[in-house]
């Protein structure tokens, strides 16, 4: 007699594999399976996030204390594809409630400028998206000396590698 559980094994295995593949990686940004006509160069992946960060900083008149750019892998193995990433540091608000109020106001202003608040990006912060770039406003917390807004580009840079990604670099977001 056949074990009734053996019939379910393939379905369970497929379901487990699907769940594992969905949970790997950092988020749900567009990831291509390989380079194609729509791949980004390292320069394009940088421009994508720097331009978005510059737009947001200038539009909201954010008091930036530091801005860093880096290329980051879209997977845990530090393999292509890579994407551009800009971290913008802001001074702390007077308290958590004030920080939350400011972020809510900033997000509403960005939505009125074409940013969408309906992102599938997984984070503890508040996110908006425009032109395939996600801006994530991290909540203020007691363990960091600043607040951050991080801009994540598309996972379409197949040229950058772990060896060529380089170190984070300070950038200017002035006009």
Helices and strands as residue ranges (DSSP letters): H 6-23, H 42-60, E 64-73, E 82-90, H 96-111, E 126-130, E 133-137, E 147-152, E 169-170
